[in-house]
Amino acid sequence: MKEDDIVAMIKAALPDATIEMTDLAGDNDHWKAVVISSAFAGKSRVAQHQMVYAALQGNMGGVLHALALETRVAQVG
């Protein structure tokens, strides 16, 4: 799955997100994403990751083979 497609899907669900992508294997199939969003405020790390996986609309494990995910809460104000 291409970087632009992944970013677009996450941004559609989390419009304020800042997303840093790293292609871990150079194959568009193994990615690391750092996603920073104010929508994560007050949510557990598991809930934050679930929000990102939901944004990927079932592509995890299929078109997108592997995603190392790091989430952070954006500082507001």
PQR file with spaces between the fields and no chain letter, atoms N, CA, C, O and H, PARSE charges and radii, in Angstrom:
ATOM       1  N    MET     1       0.850   -1.175    0.000 -0.4000 1.5000
ATOM       2  CA   MET     1       0.000    0.000    0.000 -0.0000 2.0000
ATOM       3  C    MET     1       0.895    1.237    0.000  0.5500 1.7000
ATOM       4  O    MET     1       1.870    1.304    0.749 -0.5500 1.4000
ATOM       5  N    LYS     2       0.571    2.188   -0.817 -0.4000 1.5000
ATOM       6  CA   LYS     2       1.406    3.379   -0.962 -0.0000 2.0000
ATOM       7  C    LYS     2       1.240    4.337    0.218  0.5500 1.7000
ATOM       8  O    LYS     2       0.178    4.424    0.834 -0.5500 1.4000
ATOM       9  H    LYS     2      -0.221    2.135   -1.425  0.4000 1.0000
ATOM      10  N    GLU     3       2.313    5.040    0.505 -0.4000 1.5000
ATOM      11  CA   GLU     3       2.328    5.993    1.611 -0.0000 2.0000
ATOM      12  C    GLU     3       1.199    7.006    1.493  0.5500 1.7000
ATOM      13  O    GLU     3       0.505    7.269    2.475 -0.5500 1.4000
ATOM      14  H    GLU     3       3.176    4.969    0.005  0.4000 1.0000
ATOM      15  N    ASP     4       1.003    7.576    0.314 -0.4000 1.5000
ATOM      16  CA   ASP     4      -0.037    8.590    0.130 -0.0000 2.0000
ATOM      17  C    ASP     4      -1.427    8.051    0.453  0.5500 1.7000
ATOM      18  O    ASP     4      -2.266    8.770    0.996 -0.5500 1.4000
ATOM      19  H    ASP     4       1.566    7.363   -0.484  0.4000 1.0000
ATOM      20  N    ASP     5      -1.671    6.781    0.117 -0.4000 1.5000
ATOM      21  CA   ASP     5      -2.970    6.169    0.393 -0.0000 2.0000
ATOM      22  C    ASP     5      -3.185    5.992    1.896  0.5500 1.7000
ATOM      23  O    ASP     5      -4.273    6.250    2.411 -0.5500 1.4000
ATOM      24  H    ASP     5      -0.989    6.196   -0.324  0.4000 1.0000
ATOM      25  N    ILE     6      -2.144    5.551    2.586 -0.4000 1.5000
ATOM      26  CA   ILE     6      -2.230    5.365    4.036 -0.0000 2.0000
ATOM      27  C    ILE     6      -2.491    6.704    4.720  0.5500 1.7000
ATOM      28  O    ILE     6      -3.377    6.818    5.567 -0.5500 1.4000
ATOM      29  H    ILE     6      -1.261    5.340    2.167  0.4000 1.0000
ATOM      30  N    VAL     7      -1.710    7.714    4.344 -0.4000 1.5000
ATOM      31  CA   VAL     7      -1.856    9.043    4.940 -0.0000 2.0000
ATOM      32  C    VAL     7      -3.254    9.592    4.675  0.5500 1.7000
ATOM      33  O    VAL     7      -3.880   10.145    5.579 -0.5500 1.4000
ATOM      34  H    VAL     7      -0.990    7.621    3.656  0.4000 1.0000
ATOM      35  N    ALA     8      -3.751    9.446    3.449 -0.4000 1.5000
ATOM      36  CA   ALA     8      -5.077    9.970    3.105 -0.0000 2.0000
ATOM      37  C    ALA     8      -6.169    9.311    3.945  0.5500 1.7000
ATOM      38  O    ALA     8      -7.103    9.982    4.383 -0.5500 1.4000
ATOM      39  H    ALA     8      -3.243    8.996    2.714  0.4000 1.0000
ATOM      40  N    MET     9      -6.058    8.012    4.169 -0.4000 1.5000
ATOM      41  CA   MET     9      -7.069    7.308    4.955 -0.0000 2.0000
ATOM      42  C    MET     9      -7.049    7.759    6.412  0.5500 1.7000
ATOM      43  O    MET     9      -8.099    7.954    7.024 -0.5500 1.4000
ATOM      44  H    MET     9      -5.299    7.467    3.813  0.4000 1.0000
ATOM      45  N    ILE    10      -5.853    7.922    6.959 -0.4000 1.5000
ATOM      46  CA   ILE    10      -5.748    8.375    8.354 -0.0000 2.0000
ATOM      47  C    ILE    10      -6.252    9.810    8.478  0.5500 1.7000
ATOM      48  O    ILE    10      -6.976   10.133    9.419 -0.5500 1.4000
ATOM      49  H    ILE    10      -5.000    7.764    6.462  0.4000 1.0000
ATOM      50  N    LYS    11      -5.874   10.674    7.535 -0.4000 1.5000
ATOM      51  CA   LYS    11      -6.305   12.077    7.563 -0.0000 2.0000
ATOM      52  C    LYS    11      -7.812   12.201    7.413  0.5500 1.7000
ATOM      53  O    LYS    11      -8.412   13.117    7.975 -0.5500 1.4000
ATOM      54  H    LYS    11      -5.285   10.412    6.770  0.4000 1.0000
ATOM      55  N    ALA    12      -8.437   11.291    6.662 -0.4000 1.5000
ATOM      56  CA   ALA    12      -9.893   11.339    6.505 -0.0000 2.0000
ATOM      57  C    ALA    12     -10.584   11.105    7.848  0.5500 1.7000
ATOM      58  O    ALA    12     -11.621   11.707    8.129 -0.5500 1.4000
ATOM      59  H    ALA    12      -7.950   10.547    6.206  0.4000 1.0000
ATOM      60  N    ALA    13     -10.013   10.237    8.669 -0.4000 1.5000
ATOM      61  CA   ALA    13     -10.595    9.927    9.979 -0.0000 2.0000
ATOM      62  C    ALA    13     -10.131   10.889   11.070  0.5500 1.7000
ATOM      63  O    ALA    13     -10.873   11.188   12.006 -0.5500 1.4000
ATOM      64  H    ALA    13      -9.171    9.749    8.440  0.4000 1.0000
ATOM      65  N    LEU    14      -8.899   11.367   10.939 -0.4000 1.5000
ATOM      66  CA   LEU    14      -8.298   12.248   11.947 -0.0000 2.0000
ATOM      67  C    LEU    14      -7.734   13.475   11.229  0.5500 1.7000
ATOM      68  O    LEU    14      -6.524   13.563   11.019 -0.5500 1.4000
ATOM      69  H    LEU    14      -8.296   11.124   10.179  0.4000 1.0000
ATOM      70  N    PRO    15      -8.597   14.420   10.851 -0.5600 1.5000
ATOM      71  CA   PRO    15      -8.171   15.537    9.995  0.2800 2.0000
ATOM      72  C    PRO    15      -7.022   16.384   10.536  0.5500 1.7000
ATOM      73  O    PRO    15      -6.260   16.961    9.760 -0.5500 1.4000
ATOM      74  N    ASP    16      -6.891   16.462   11.866 -0.4000 1.5000
ATOM      75  CA   ASP    16      -5.825   17.300   12.422 -0.0000 2.0000
ATOM      76  C    ASP    16      -4.504   16.540   12.580  0.5500 1.7000
ATOM      77  O    ASP    16      -3.523   17.099   13.070 -0.5500 1.4000
ATOM      78  H    ASP    16      -7.510   15.993   12.496  0.4000 1.0000
ATOM      79  N    ALA    17      -4.475   15.290   12.175 -0.4000 1.5000
ATOM      80  CA   ALA    17      -3.305   14.440   12.416 -0.0000 2.0000
ATOM      81  C    ALA    17      -2.071   14.921   11.656  0.5500 1.7000
ATOM      82  O    ALA    17      -2.138   15.363   10.509 -0.5500 1.4000
ATOM      83  H    ALA    17      -5.272   14.835   11.777  0.4000 1.0000
ATOM      84  N    THR    18      -0.956   14.812   12.348 -0.4000 1.5000
ATOM      85  CA   THR    18       0.356   14.940   11.725 -0.0000 2.0000
ATOM      86  C    THR    18       0.869   13.511   11.617  0.5500 1.7000
ATOM      87  O    THR    18       0.861   12.770   12.600 -0.5500 1.4000
ATOM      88  H    THR    18      -0.901   14.453   13.279  0.4000 1.0000
ATOM      89  N    ILE    19       1.316   13.119   10.418 -0.4000 1.5000
ATOM      90  CA   ILE    19       1.687   11.729   10.188 -0.0000 2.0000
ATOM      91  C    ILE    19       3.076   11.672    9.591  0.5500 1.7000
ATOM      92  O    ILE    19       3.359   12.307    8.575 -0.5500 1.4000
ATOM      93  H    ILE    19       1.321   13.721    9.620  0.4000 1.0000
ATOM      94  N    GLU    20       3.946   10.899   10.237 -0.4000 1.5000
ATOM      95  CA   GLU    20       5.296   10.664    9.732 -0.0000 2.0000
ATOM      96  C    GLU    20       5.385    9.198    9.325  0.5500 1.7000
ATOM      97  O    GLU    20       5.191    8.308   10.154 -0.5500 1.4000
ATOM      98  H    GLU    20       3.716   10.383   11.062  0.4000 1.0000
ATOM      99  N    MET    21       5.675    8.949    8.065 -0.4000 1.5000
ATOM     100  CA   MET    21       5.731    7.583    7.547 -0.0000 2.0000
ATOM     101  C    MET    21       7.172    7.194    7.230  0.5500 1.7000
ATOM     102  O    MET    21       7.946    8.007    6.725 -0.5500 1.4000
ATOM     103  H    MET    21       5.833    9.672    7.393  0.4000 1.0000
ATOM     104  N    THR    22       7.524    5.945    7.532 -0.4000 1.5000
ATOM     105  CA   THR    22       8.824    5.389    7.188 -0.0000 2.0000
ATOM     106  C    THR    22       8.606    4.023    6.555  0.5500 1.7000
ATOM     107  O    THR    22       7.974    3.151    7.152 -0.5500 1.4000
ATOM     108  H    THR    22       6.895    5.285    7.942  0.4000 1.0000
ATOM     109  N    ASP    23       9.127    3.835    5.349 -0.4000 1.5000
ATOM     110  CA   ASP    23       9.052    2.540    4.660 -0.0000 2.0000
ATOM     111  C    ASP    23      10.184    1.680    5.200  0.5500 1.7000
ATOM     112  O    ASP    23      11.344    1.897    4.850 -0.5500 1.4000
ATOM     113  H    ASP    23       9.640    4.543    4.864  0.4000 1.0000
ATOM     114  N    LEU    24       9.868    0.716    6.038 -0.4000 1.5000
ATOM     115  CA   LEU    24      10.877   -0.063    6.754 -0.0000 2.0000
ATOM     116  C    LEU    24      11.651   -1.027    5.866  0.5500 1.7000
ATOM     117  O    LEU    24      12.799   -1.350    6.170 -0.5500 1.4000
ATOM     118  H    LEU    24       8.926    0.539    6.322  0.4000 1.0000
ATOM     119  N    ALA    25      11.046   -1.496    4.772 -0.4000 1.5000
ATOM     120  CA   ALA    25      11.708   -2.500    3.932 -0.0000 2.0000
ATOM     121  C    ALA    25      11.888   -2.039    2.492  0.5500 1.7000
ATOM     122  O    ALA    25      12.437   -2.779    1.677 -0.5500 1.4000
ATOM     123  H    ALA    25      10.113   -1.233    4.525  0.4000 1.0000
ATOM     124  N    GLY    26      11.435   -0.829    2.163 -0.4000 1.5000
ATOM     125  CA   GLY    26      11.561   -0.331    0.801 -0.0000 2.0000
ATOM     126  C    GLY    26      10.623   -1.027   -0.177  0.5500 1.7000
ATOM     127  O    GLY    26      10.870   -1.024   -1.383 -0.5500 1.4000
ATOM     128  H    GLY    26      10.989   -0.228    2.825  0.4000 1.0000
ATOM     129  N    ASP    27       9.545   -1.624    0.338 -0.4000 1.5000
ATOM     130  CA   ASP    27       8.656   -2.410   -0.523 -0.0000 2.0000
ATOM     131  C    ASP    27       7.202   -1.934   -0.505  0.5500 1.7000
ATOM     132  O    ASP    27       6.328   -2.618   -1.037 -0.5500 1.4000
ATOM     133  H    ASP    27       9.345   -1.626    1.318  0.4000 1.0000
ATOM     134  N    ASN    28       6.928   -0.770    0.101 -0.4000 1.5000
ATOM     135  CA   ASN    28       5.560   -0.262    0.248 -0.0000 2.0000
ATOM     136  C    ASN    28       4.644   -1.258    0.955  0.5500 1.7000
ATOM     137  O    ASN    28       3.431   -1.232    0.747 -0.5500 1.4000
ATOM     138  H    ASN    28       7.639   -0.214    0.533  0.4000 1.0000
ATOM     139  N    ASP    29       5.201   -2.125    1.776 -0.4000 1.5000
ATOM     140  CA   ASP    29       4.425   -3.178    2.422 -0.0000 2.0000
ATOM     141  C    ASP    29       4.666   -3.245    3.927  0.5500 1.7000
ATOM     142  O    ASP    29       3.853   -3.806    4.661 -0.5500 1.4000
ATOM     143  H    ASP    29       6.187   -2.146    1.945  0.4000 1.0000
ATOM     144  N    HIS    30       5.766   -2.683    4.385 -0.4000 1.5000
ATOM     145  CA   HIS    30       6.128   -2.701    5.806 -0.0000 2.0000
ATOM     146  C    HIS    30       6.423   -1.258    6.225  0.5500 1.7000
ATOM     147  O    HIS    30       7.462   -0.695    5.882 -0.5500 1.4000
ATOM     148  H    HIS    30       6.427   -2.227    3.788  0.4000 1.0000
ATOM     149  N    TRP    31       5.492   -0.684    6.967 -0.4000 1.5000
ATOM     150  CA   TRP    31       5.579    0.735    7.300 -0.0000 2.0000
ATOM     151  C    TRP    31       5.667    0.966    8.803  0.5500 1.7000
ATOM     152  O    TRP    31       5.224    0.151    9.611 -0.5500 1.4000
ATOM     153  H    TRP    31       4.648   -1.142    7.246  0.4000 1.0000
ATOM     154  N    LYS    32       6.258    2.114    9.146 -0.4000 1.5000
ATOM     155  CA   LYS    32       6.153    2.651   10.496 -0.0000 2.0000
ATOM     156  C    LYS    32       5.439    3.982   10.349  0.5500 1.7000
ATOM     157  O    LYS    32       5.783    4.793    9.490 -0.5500 1.4000
ATOM     158  H    LYS    32       6.617    2.777    8.489  0.4000 1.0000
ATOM     159  N    ALA    33       4.444    4.198   11.191 -0.4000 1.5000
ATOM     160  CA   ALA    33       3.718    5.464   11.183 -0.0000 2.0000
ATOM     161  C    ALA    33       3.735    6.059   12.579  0.5500 1.7000
ATOM     162  O    ALA    33       3.468    5.374   13.566 -0.5500 1.4000
ATOM     163  H    ALA    33       4.163    3.539   11.889  0.4000 1.0000
ATOM     164  N    VAL    34       4.053    7.341   12.645 -0.4000 1.5000
ATOM     165  CA   VAL    34       3.905    8.107   13.876 -0.0000 2.0000
ATOM     166  C    VAL    34       2.736    9.049   13.618  0.5500 1.7000
ATOM     167  O    VAL    34       2.802    9.904   12.734 -0.5500 1.4000
ATOM     168  H    VAL    34       4.269    7.897   11.843  0.4000 1.0000
ATOM     169  N    VAL    35       1.676    8.890   14.385 -0.4000 1.5000
ATOM     170  CA   VAL    35       0.459    9.668   14.189 -0.0000 2.0000
ATOM     171  C    VAL    35       0.221   10.519   15.431  0.5500 1.7000
ATOM     172  O    VAL    35       0.123   10.006   16.546 -0.5500 1.4000
ATOM     173  H    VAL    35       1.623    8.196   15.103  0.4000 1.0000
ATOM     174  N    ILE    36       0.130   11.835   15.216 -0.4000 1.5000
ATOM     175  CA   ILE    36      -0.061   12.779   16.315 -0.0000 2.0000
ATOM     176  C    ILE    36      -1.389   13.490   16.076  0.5500 1.7000
ATOM     177  O    ILE    36      -1.589   14.109   15.032 -0.5500 1.4000
ATOM     178  H    ILE    36       0.209   12.252   14.311  0.4000 1.0000
ATOM     179  N    SER    37      -2.294   13.398   17.048 -0.4000 1.5000
ATOM     180  CA   SER    37      -3.620   14.003   16.885 -0.0000 2.0000
ATOM     181  C    SER    37      -4.199   14.395   18.238  0.5500 1.7000
ATOM     182  O    SER    37      -3.993   13.708   19.239 -0.5500 1.4000
ATOM     183  H    SER    37      -2.132   12.894   17.897  0.4000 1.0000
ATOM     184  N    SER    38      -4.922   15.500   18.255 -0.4000 1.5000
ATOM     185  CA   SER    38      -5.614   15.906   19.477 -0.0000 2.0000
ATOM     186  C    SER    38      -6.784   14.969   19.775  0.5500 1.7000
ATOM     187  O    SER    38      -7.268   14.932   20.907 -0.5500 1.4000
ATOM     188  H    SER    38      -5.090   16.058   17.443  0.4000 1.0000
ATOM     189  N    ALA    39      -7.245   14.213   18.777 -0.4000 1.5000
ATOM     190  CA   ALA    39      -8.346   13.263   18.980 -0.0000 2.0000
ATOM     191  C    ALA    39      -7.955   12.138   19.936  0.5500 1.7000
ATOM     192  O    ALA    39      -8.825   11.437   20.451 -0.5500 1.4000
ATOM     193  H    ALA    39      -6.852   14.243   17.858  0.4000 1.0000
ATOM     194  N    PHE    40      -6.666   11.960   20.174 -0.4000 1.5000
ATOM     195  CA   PHE    40      -6.197   10.905   21.063 -0.0000 2.0000
ATOM     196  C    PHE    40      -6.263   11.301   22.540  0.5500 1.7000
ATOM     197  O    PHE    40      -6.080   10.455   23.415 -0.5500 1.4000
ATOM     198  H    PHE    40      -5.959   12.530   19.755  0.4000 1.0000
ATOM     199  N    ALA    41      -6.519   12.564   22.820 -0.4000 1.5000
ATOM     200  CA   ALA    41      -6.537   13.054   24.205 -0.0000 2.0000
ATOM     201  C    ALA    41      -7.530   12.255   25.052  0.5500 1.7000
ATOM     202  O    ALA    41      -8.683   12.061   24.667 -0.5500 1.4000
ATOM     203  H    ALA    41      -6.668   13.252   22.109  0.4000 1.0000
ATOM     204  N    GLY    42      -7.057   11.800   26.204 -0.4000 1.5000
ATOM     205  CA   GLY    42      -7.900   11.073   27.137 -0.0000 2.0000
ATOM     206  C    GLY    42      -8.153    9.623   26.781  0.5500 1.7000
ATOM     207  O    GLY    42      -8.890    8.932   27.483 -0.5500 1.4000
ATOM     208  H    GLY    42      -6.121   11.958   26.517  0.4000 1.0000
ATOM     209  N    LYS    43      -7.556    9.157   25.707 -0.4000 1.5000
ATOM     210  CA   LYS    43      -7.751    7.766   25.272 -0.0000 2.0000
ATOM     211  C    LYS    43      -6.511    6.936   25.591  0.5500 1.7000
ATOM     212  O    LYS    43      -5.388    7.442   25.567 -0.5500 1.4000
ATOM     213  H    LYS    43      -6.956    9.718   25.136  0.4000 1.0000
ATOM     214  N    SER    44      -6.725    5.672   25.885 -0.4000 1.5000
ATOM     215  CA   SER    44      -5.596    4.778   26.146 -0.0000 2.0000
ATOM     216  C    SER    44      -4.811    4.555   24.853  0.5500 1.7000
ATOM     217  O    SER    44      -5.310    4.831   23.762 -0.5500 1.4000
ATOM     218  H    SER    44      -7.637    5.261   25.904  0.4000 1.0000
ATOM     219  N    ARG    45      -3.606    4.064   24.980 -0.4000 1.5000
ATOM     220  CA   ARG    45      -2.776    3.761   23.814 -0.0000 2.0000
ATOM     221  C    ARG    45      -3.493    2.751   22.906  0.5500 1.7000
ATOM     222  O    ARG    45      -3.468    2.881   21.682 -0.5500 1.4000
ATOM     223  H    ARG    45      -3.201    3.839   25.866  0.4000 1.0000
ATOM     224  N    VAL    46      -4.125    1.757   23.513 -0.4000 1.5000
ATOM     225  CA   VAL    46      -4.861    0.753   22.732 -0.0000 2.0000
ATOM     226  C    VAL    46      -5.987    1.420   21.943  0.5500 1.7000
ATOM     227  O    VAL    46      -6.165    1.134   20.759 -0.5500 1.4000
ATOM     228  H    VAL    46      -4.146    1.652   24.507  0.4000 1.0000
ATOM     229  N    ALA    47      -6.742    2.298   22.582 -0.4000 1.5000
ATOM     230  CA   ALA    47      -7.839    2.995   21.904 -0.0000 2.0000
ATOM     231  C    ALA    47      -7.314    3.883   20.776  0.5500 1.7000
ATOM     232  O    ALA    47      -7.934    3.981   19.717 -0.5500 1.4000
ATOM     233  H    ALA    47      -6.598    2.530   23.543  0.4000 1.0000
ATOM     234  N    GLN    48      -6.166    4.531   21.009 -0.4000 1.5000
ATOM     235  CA   GLN    48      -5.556    5.361   19.963 -0.0000 2.0000
ATOM     236  C    GLN    48      -5.200    4.508   18.750  0.5500 1.7000
ATOM     237  O    GLN    48      -5.483    4.893   17.616 -0.5500 1.4000
ATOM     238  H    GLN    48      -5.662    4.452   21.869  0.4000 1.0000
ATOM     239  N    HIS    49      -4.590    3.369   18.982 -0.4000 1.5000
ATOM     240  CA   HIS    49      -4.211    2.475   17.885 -0.0000 2.0000
ATOM     241  C    HIS    49      -5.447    1.954   17.163  0.5500 1.7000
ATOM     242  O    HIS    49      -5.453    1.837   15.938 -0.5500 1.4000
ATOM     243  H    HIS    49      -4.361    3.056   19.903  0.4000 1.0000
ATOM     244  N    GLN    50      -6.494    1.642   17.924 -0.4000 1.5000
ATOM     245  CA   GLN    50      -7.739    1.171   17.310 -0.0000 2.0000
ATOM     246  C    GLN    50      -8.327    2.236   16.392  0.5500 1.7000
ATOM     247  O    GLN    50      -8.889    1.909   15.347 -0.5500 1.4000
ATOM     248  H    GLN    50      -6.489    1.737   18.919  0.4000 1.0000
ATOM     249  N    MET    51      -8.206    3.500   16.768 -0.4000 1.5000
ATOM     250  CA   MET    51      -8.703    4.592   15.925 -0.0000 2.0000
ATOM     251  C    MET    51      -7.961    4.626   14.590  0.5500 1.7000
ATOM     252  O    MET    51      -8.571    4.829   13.540 -0.5500 1.4000
ATOM     253  H    MET    51      -7.750    3.766   17.617  0.4000 1.0000
ATOM     254  N    VAL    52      -6.646    4.426   14.637 -0.4000 1.5000
ATOM     255  CA   VAL    52      -5.855    4.436   13.401 -0.0000 2.0000
ATOM     256  C    VAL    52      -6.198    3.210   12.560  0.5500 1.7000
ATOM     257  O    VAL    52      -6.388    3.326   11.349 -0.5500 1.4000
ATOM     258  H    VAL    52      -6.150    4.261   15.490  0.4000 1.0000
ATOM     259  N    TYR    53      -6.279    2.037   13.187 -0.4000 1.5000
ATOM     260  CA   TYR    53      -6.615    0.821   12.434 -0.0000 2.0000
ATOM     261  C    TYR    53      -7.998    0.935   11.802  0.5500 1.7000
ATOM     262  O    TYR    53      -8.201    0.475   10.678 -0.5500 1.4000
ATOM     263  H    TYR    53      -6.125    1.943   14.171  0.4000 1.0000
ATOM     264  N    ALA    54      -8.947    1.540   12.503 -0.4000 1.5000
ATOM     265  CA   ALA    54     -10.287    1.740   11.945 -0.0000 2.0000
ATOM     266  C    ALA    54     -10.227    2.643   10.719  0.5500 1.7000
ATOM     267  O    ALA    54     -10.953    2.432    9.748 -0.5500 1.4000
ATOM     268  H    ALA    54      -8.782    1.914   13.416  0.4000 1.0000
ATOM     269  N    ALA    55      -9.358    3.651   10.770 -0.4000 1.5000
ATOM     270  CA   ALA    55      -9.200    4.563    9.635 -0.0000 2.0000
ATOM     271  C    ALA    55      -8.687    3.836    8.393  0.5500 1.7000
ATOM     272  O    ALA    55      -8.944    4.264    7.268 -0.5500 1.4000
ATOM     273  H    ALA    55      -8.768    3.822   11.559  0.4000 1.0000
ATOM     274  N    LEU    56      -7.965    2.742    8.599 -0.4000 1.5000
ATOM     275  CA   LEU    56      -7.396    1.991    7.470 -0.0000 2.0000
ATOM     276  C    LEU    56      -8.406    1.034    6.837  0.5500 1.7000
ATOM     277  O    LEU    56      -8.079    0.314    5.894 -0.5500 1.4000
ATOM     278  H    LEU    56      -7.756    2.395    9.514  0.4000 1.0000
ATOM     279  N    GLN    57      -9.613    1.029    7.352 -0.4000 1.5000
ATOM     280  CA   GLN    57     -10.758    0.357    6.739 -0.0000 2.0000
ATOM     281  C    GLN    57     -10.494   -1.091    6.332  0.5500 1.7000
ATOM     282  O    GLN    57     -10.810   -1.495    5.213 -0.5500 1.4000
ATOM     283  H    GLN    57      -9.878    1.614    8.118  0.4000 1.0000
ATOM     284  N    GLY    58      -9.924   -1.855    7.231 -0.4000 1.5000
ATOM     285  CA   GLY    58      -9.740   -3.280    6.973 -0.0000 2.0000
ATOM     286  C    GLY    58      -8.563   -3.641    6.094  0.5500 1.7000
ATOM     287  O    GLY    58      -8.408   -4.808    5.732 -0.5500 1.4000
ATOM     288  H    GLY    58      -9.667   -1.527    8.140  0.4000 1.0000
ATOM     289  N    ASN    59      -7.728   -2.680    5.739 -0.4000 1.5000
ATOM     290  CA   ASN    59      -6.567   -2.971    4.887 -0.0000 2.0000
ATOM     291  C    ASN    59      -5.395   -3.585    5.639  0.5500 1.7000
ATOM     292  O    ASN    59      -4.489   -4.143    5.019 -0.5500 1.4000
ATOM     293  H    ASN    59      -7.853   -1.732    6.033  0.4000 1.0000
ATOM     294  N    MET    60      -5.398   -3.489    6.983 -0.4000 1.5000
ATOM     295  CA   MET    60      -4.320   -4.092    7.768 -0.0000 2.0000
ATOM     296  C    MET    60      -4.348   -5.608    7.585  0.5500 1.7000
ATOM     297  O    MET    60      -5.404   -6.234    7.669 -0.5500 1.4000
ATOM     298  H    MET    60      -6.133   -3.035    7.487  0.4000 1.0000
ATOM     299  N    GLY    61      -3.189   -6.182    7.338 -0.4000 1.5000
ATOM     300  CA   GLY    61      -3.091   -7.625    7.183 -0.0000 2.0000
ATOM     301  C    GLY    61      -3.405   -8.088    5.770  0.5500 1.7000
ATOM     302  O    GLY    61      -3.178   -9.251    5.436 -0.5500 1.4000
ATOM     303  H    GLY    61      -2.331   -5.674    7.270  0.4000 1.0000
ATOM     304  N    GLY    62      -3.922   -7.200    4.943 -0.4000 1.5000
ATOM     305  CA   GLY    62      -4.212   -7.542    3.554 -0.0000 2.0000
ATOM     306  C    GLY    62      -3.280   -6.760    2.650  0.5500 1.7000
ATOM     307  O    GLY    62      -2.111   -7.109    2.484 -0.5500 1.4000
ATOM     308  H    GLY    62      -4.107   -6.256    5.215  0.4000 1.0000
ATOM     309  N    VAL    63      -3.816   -5.694    2.067 -0.4000 1.5000
ATOM     310  CA   VAL    63      -3.020   -4.828    1.191 -0.0000 2.0000
ATOM     311  C    VAL    63      -1.834   -4.240    1.956  0.5500 1.7000
ATOM     312  O    VAL    63      -0.736   -4.102    1.416 -0.5500 1.4000
ATOM     313  H    VAL    63      -4.765   -5.410    2.201  0.4000 1.0000
ATOM     314  N    LEU    64      -2.075   -3.899    3.213 -0.4000 1.5000
ATOM     315  CA   LEU    64      -1.028   -3.362    4.086 -0.0000 2.0000
ATOM     316  C    LEU    64      -0.587   -4.480    5.014  0.5500 1.7000
ATOM     317  O    LEU    64      -1.293   -4.832    5.959 -0.5500 1.4000
ATOM     318  H    LEU    64      -2.967   -4.011    3.651  0.4000 1.0000
ATOM     319  N    HIS    65       0.585   -5.034    4.738 -0.4000 1.5000
ATOM     320  CA   HIS    65       1.034   -6.225    5.460 -0.0000 2.0000
ATOM     321  C    HIS    65       1.425   -5.922    6.903  0.5500 1.7000
ATOM     322  O    HIS    65       1.019   -6.637    7.819 -0.5500 1.4000
ATOM     323  H    HIS    65       1.158   -4.749    3.970  0.4000 1.0000
ATOM     324  N    ALA    66       2.210   -4.867    7.109 -0.4000 1.5000
ATOM     325  CA   ALA    66       2.722   -4.591    8.455 -0.0000 2.0000
ATOM     326  C    ALA    66       2.782   -3.086    8.697  0.5500 1.7000
ATOM     327  O    ALA    66       3.208   -2.316    7.837 -0.5500 1.4000
ATOM     328  H    ALA    66       2.540   -4.286    6.364  0.4000 1.0000
ATOM     329  N    LEU    67       2.348   -2.691    9.882 -0.4000 1.5000
ATOM     330  CA   LEU    67       2.411   -1.290   10.272 -0.0000 2.0000
ATOM     331  C    LEU    67       2.864   -1.198   11.720  0.5500 1.7000
ATOM     332  O    LEU    67       2.136   -1.586   12.633 -0.5500 1.4000
ATOM     333  H    LEU    67       2.002   -3.317   10.582  0.4000 1.0000
ATOM     334  N    ALA    68       4.065   -0.685   11.924 -0.4000 1.5000
ATOM     335  CA   ALA    68       4.538   -0.374   13.273 -0.0000 2.0000
ATOM     336  C    ALA    68       3.942    0.991   13.596  0.5500 1.7000
ATOM     337  O    ALA    68       4.172    1.960   12.873 -0.5500 1.4000
ATOM     338  H    ALA    68       4.657   -0.370   11.182  0.4000 1.0000
ATOM     339  N    LEU    69       3.190    1.064   14.664 -0.4000 1.5000
ATOM     340  CA   LEU    69       2.422    2.268   14.935 -0.0000 2.0000
ATOM     341  C    LEU    69       2.824    2.909   16.251  0.5500 1.7000
ATOM     342  O    LEU    69       2.956    2.240   17.276 -0.5500 1.4000
ATOM     343  H    LEU    69       3.004    0.277   15.252  0.4000 1.0000
ATOM     344  N    GLU    70       3.015    4.217   16.199 -0.4000 1.5000
ATOM     345  CA   GLU    70       3.264    5.017   17.401 -0.0000 2.0000
ATOM     346  C    GLU    70       2.269    6.164   17.368  0.5500 1.7000
ATOM     347  O    GLU    70       2.154    6.859   16.358 -0.5500 1.4000
ATOM     348  H    GLU    70       2.908    4.760   15.367  0.4000 1.0000
ATOM     349  N    THR    71       1.557    6.365   18.455 -0.4000 1.5000
ATOM     350  CA   THR    71       0.601    7.476   18.525 -0.0000 2.0000
ATOM     351  C    THR    71       0.993    8.413   19.648  0.5500 1.7000
ATOM     352  O    THR    71       1.553    8.008   20.666 -0.5500 1.4000
ATOM     353  H    THR    71       1.650    5.801   19.275  0.4000 1.0000
ATOM     354  N    ARG    72       0.679    9.683   19.428 -0.4000 1.5000
ATOM     355  CA   ARG    72       0.936   10.716   20.435 -0.0000 2.0000
ATOM     356  C    ARG    72      -0.229   11.699   20.426  0.5500 1.7000
ATOM     357  O    ARG    72      -0.882   11.895   19.401 -0.5500 1.4000
ATOM     358  H    ARG    72       0.224   10.012   18.601  0.4000 1.0000
ATOM     359  N    VAL    73      -0.478   12.303   21.561 -0.4000 1.5000
ATOM     360  CA   VAL    73      -1.513   13.319   21.668 -0.0000 2.0000
ATOM     361  C    VAL    73      -0.909   14.664   21.269  0.5500 1.7000
ATOM     362  O    VAL    73       0.132   15.068   21.786 -0.5500 1.4000
ATOM     363  H    VAL    73       0.052   12.144   22.394  0.4000 1.0000
ATOM     364  N    ALA    74      -1.582   15.352   20.337 -0.4000 1.5000
ATOM     365  CA   ALA    74      -1.130   16.678   19.911 -0.0000 2.0000
ATOM     366  C    ALA    74      -1.396   17.657   21.041  0.5500 1.7000
ATOM     367  O    ALA    74      -2.431   17.581   21.703 -0.5500 1.4000
ATOM     368  H    ALA    74      -2.428   15.023   19.917  0.4000 1.0000
ATOM     369  N    GLN    75      -0.478   18.564   21.261 -0.4000 1.5000
ATOM     370  CA   GLN    75      -0.653   19.601   22.264 -0.0000 2.0000
ATOM     371  C    GLN    75      -1.552   20.687   21.693  0.5500 1.7000
ATOM     372  O    GLN    75      -1.279   21.222   20.619 -0.5500 1.4000
ATOM     373  H    GLN    75       0.363   18.626   20.723  0.4000 1.0000
ATOM     374  N    VAL    76      -2.606   21.008   22.397 -0.4000 1.5000
ATOM     375  CA   VAL    76      -3.558   22.017   21.940 -0.0000 2.0000
ATOM     376  C    VAL    76      -3.216   23.357   22.591  0.5500 1.7000
ATOM     377  O    VAL    76      -2.889   23.432   23.776 -0.5500 1.4000
ATOM     378  H    VAL    76      -2.828   20.573   23.270  0.4000 1.0000
ATOM     379  N    GLY    77      -3.303   24.406   21.780 -0.4000 1.5000
ATOM     380  CA   GLY    77      -3.115   25.742   22.316 -0.0000 2.0000
ATOM     381  C    GLY    77      -1.708   26.144   22.247  0.5500 1.7000
ATOM     382  O    GLY    77      -1.362   27.251   22.659 -0.5500 1.4000
ATOM     383  H    GLY    77      -3.569   24.344   20.817  0.4000 1.0000
